Amino acid sequence: MNRSKLAVVSMLAAAAVFALVACSEDTENPLGTTTPVPAEDTSTAANQGDTSDPEPTGPDITNGKQKFKGLGCSGCHNIDSSKLVGPGLAGISAKSDKYIRTSITDPAAELVDGYANLMPSTFANLKESDIDDLVAYLKTLN
């Protein structure tokens, strides 16, 4: 056998022996190598028994926009000044958050001149976070 064949056969034999040792059931770490394991971070709230949800970071404008379309708001209100069933929303960003929230949850509380109270009262049953998101989205409109 020439040298190159002998080297290949020797390497294959060594690999086979290594595979057998590594697959052995009684050997946890046949080569004695170690993998570093990061130390536990004891400074986090989770390690101190706090399992509450993370604090919200504020309203989600993207969700507000999706709610505006998904709940049918866009079927009655244009985001410009043109009238549909309800008034257009141009300039709504100048109104207070409280005014916008009340307009969503209690539409009869303050009607825009020239409009009847046709808005469903079911929006009062929305989750507070969804109402916050809707208000935040509406505040982005000019």
Phi and psi in degrees as a GROMACS rama.xvg file:
@    title "Ramachandran Plot"
@    xaxis  label "Phi"
@    yaxis  label "Psi"
@TYPE xy
-82.7302  172.361  ASN-2
-62.8322  -41.4194  ARG-3
-66.6644  -38.5899  SER-4
-67.187  -38.9426  LYS-5
-63.8107  -40.3175  LEU-6
-65.5803  -41.6515  ALA-7
-66.1053  -45.5532  VAL-8
-62.9207  -40.7126  VAL-9
-63.943  -41.9985  SER-10
-66.3189  -41.5679  MET-11
-64.0005  -39.6945  LEU-12
-64.6777  -43.3356  ALA-13
-63.5364  -40.8113  ALA-14
-65.0519  -39.028  ALA-15
-65.3559  -44.0552  ALA-16
-62.0085  -43.5518  VAL-17
-60.5903  -43.8915  PHE-18
-63.349  -40.5545  ALA-19
-64.1867  -43.5024  LEU-20
-67.1705  -41.309  VAL-21
-67.1156  -31.1104  ALA-22
-87.9999  -2.59677  CYS-23
-62.3301  133.294  SER-24
-69.7763  -30.3978  GLU-25
-83.3001  -9.93405  ASP-26
-106.899  117.344  THR-27
-77.4332  -42.4931  GLU-28
-142.392  86.449  ASN-29
-63.8405  -26.7573  PRO-30
-98.8403  -2.50682  LEU-31
72.671  15.3049  GLY-32
-82.7695  158.909  THR-33
-126.348  150.117  THR-34
-110.716  124.518  THR-35
-62.5882  136.096  PRO-36
-115.067  125.372  VAL-37
-63.8535  143.875  PRO-38
-68.2264  150.796  ALA-39
-67.228  139.781  GLU-40
-89.2354  104.685  ASP-41
-86.7341  0.70032  THR-42
-88.9398  -9.5579  SER-43
-77.3415  153.787  THR-44
-63.1678  -32.9953  ALA-45
-62.6549  -35.5059  ALA-46
-79.2502  -6.71755  ASN-47
-106.905  15.4906  GLN-48
90.2445  2.2054  GLY-49
-87.8218  107.917  ASP-50
-110.105  14.3881  THR-51
-71.0286  161.084  SER-52
-65.1474  151.891  ASP-53
-62.937  152.296  PRO-54
-61.9714  136.885  GLU-55
-64.9713  149.598  PRO-56
-97.2596  5.19655  THR-57
119.164  178.346  GLY-58
-65.2472  150.981  PRO-59
-104.201  100.749  ASP-60
-62.1843  -37.2152  ILE-61
-62.5181  -43.4338  THR-62
-64.5311  -38.9377  ASN-63
-59.8949  -41.8671  GLY-64
-65.308  -41.3879  LYS-65
-65.0281  -40.4203  GLN-66
-64.4095  -41.0131  LYS-67
-56.0401  -43.3888  PHE-68
-79.2987  -46.0009  LYS-69
-68.2293  -32.0751  GLY-70
-85.0416  -4.39326  LEU-71
91.7096  6.75951  GLY-72
-57.654  -38.7059  CYS-73
-70.8177  -11.6262  SER-74
-76.2328  -19.8603  GLY-75
-119.036  -19.501  CYS-76
-126.507  126.645  HIS-77
-84.2406  152.81  ASN-78
-84.2356  -3.15861  ILE-79
-102.601  -158.205  ASP-80
-91.8045  -1.95519  SER-81
-74.4714  144.068  SER-82
-80.3566  140.504  LYS-83
-121.525  -121.737  LEU-84
-78.7317  -43.0132  VAL-85
-108.029  176.287  GLY-86
-67.159  152.22  PRO-87
-67.0589  157.688  GLY-88
-101.951  9.12824  LEU-89
-59.2144  131.966  ALA-90
87.1354  -1.59001  GLY-91
-63.2207  -25.8447  ILE-92
-65.0754  -19.3088  SER-93
-79.2964  -14.8328  ALA-94
-79.9958  157.916  LYS-95
-73.8246  157.287  SER-96
-58.3161  -40.2747  ASP-97
-62.0699  -43.2854  LYS-98
-60.7356  -46.0956  TYR-99
-65.1748  -44.8031  ILE-100
-59.7334  -45.8387  ARG-101
-64.344  -38.2644  THR-102
-62.3426  -29.2783  SER-103
-82.2473  -46.9936  ILE-104
-87.8279  -25.9243  THR-105
-141.433  71.4351  ASP-106
-59.9043  -23.6197  PRO-107
-79.8384  -10.5193  ALA-108
-63.2628  -37.2088  ALA-109
-151.909  104.729  GLU-110
-91.3408  145.219  LEU-111
-74.1174  135.744  VAL-112
-52.3829  133.019  ASP-113
90.5575  1.45384  GLY-114
-122.635  137.835  TYR-115
-84.4482  162.664  ALA-116
-81.2387  84.9376  ASN-117
-105.248  -5.86814  LEU-118
-74.1909  133.619  MET-119
-63.0605  144.423  PRO-120
-85.6437  -1.93461  SER-121
-67.8692  -16.09  THR-122
-68.4738  -14.94  PHE-123
-66.3536  -18.951  ALA-124
-89.1279  1.24329  ASN-125
-66.8332  154.505  LEU-126
-62.6908  145.271  LYS-127
-55.4378  -40.2529  GLU-128
-65.1845  -35.8557  SER-129
-68.6424  -38.3681  ASP-130
-64.9389  -43.0055  ILE-131
-57.9128  -42.3543  ASP-132
-66.0081  -41.4423  ASP-133
-61.8634  -46.3159  LEU-134
-60.2039  -45.0827  VAL-135
-61.4102  -42.7449  ALA-136
-62.9553  -47.4458  TYR-137
-61.4818  -31.3707  LEU-138
-69.5005  -13.8681  LYS-139
-84.7875  -12.7131  THR-140
-81.0534  144.088  LEU-141
